Amino acid sequence: MRRPARTREGGDHMGLNIRRVITGHDASLKAVVVDDATMAATISRPGQEVCVVWASDCVPADNLDPADGATRSTEARIANGASFRIVRYDAGCSGRMHRTQTLDYGLVVAGAIVLELDDGVEVALAAGDVLVQRGTIHRWSNRGDEACTVAFVLIDALPIVFEDGAAAV
């Protein structure tokens, strides 16, 4: 039987709210639902909100660890780990050019967004589109008139290294 969803993080947040259902194991290793709650954004930047749904500080992950993965880290990169986050970009929001030392899987859940690369290439993505971001310098820009929501899984990756051995930043 499903428990009714409850709200964390204050409960009255009006922006990004994600229902999160977490399964686990009881003492006899039978599957159980250990949490069913609505999470509010945990990181807010001008024009965007981020909800860290889960993070693991190791790959492969330990599925018997009882700790709540959402409390582990809000960093984009977790050394030897992975994180799952939902990001909401307001209409008109444009981030900064950046590179993360991660392999990112992205799924546009709602709205549309433009991926800009450092060489000027732009790719428009809409709901249902997926992206594999492999440590390139990029920026996200929502040029539409409605919010865009993207789900990301970020996995720690080896650093990008130039032929002369220098690490890219």
Helices and strands as residue ranges (DSSP letters): E 6-7, E 17-25, E 31-40, E 43-45, E 48-56, G 69-71, E 82-89, E 102-110, E 112-117, E 122-126, E 130-134, E 138-141, E 148-156
